[in-house]
């Protein structure tokens, strides 16, 4: 099982959001820095069970709720997309909120 840790306090806006995820999850150089590209990159990384740990999730939820919700909603879609094609959903999102 692989695990990635994202520090919620570093996510201040969409630019820092995409920058942090690209760095911490080793997204490819061609990462498009939008949520469709985020979904595609996370989907590619979750062929095996994957934990996405969001530290300071409560802080993120209170200060940048749009970013917090994007992680949850798009993460759920990554799993849904796998189910649609007969694969196991492998993304586990954990946070301290």
CORTA-V775105 format. One record per helix or strand. SS is the DSSP state (H for helix, E for strand). FROM is the first residue (numbers start at 1). TO is the last residue. Records with the same first field share a line. If there is no record, write none. Layout:
BEGIN
SS->FROM-TO ; FROM-TO
END
This chain:
BEGIN
E->2-7 ; 50-55 ; 91-95
H->8-10 ; 14-24 ; 35-45 ; 57-63 ; 65-84
END
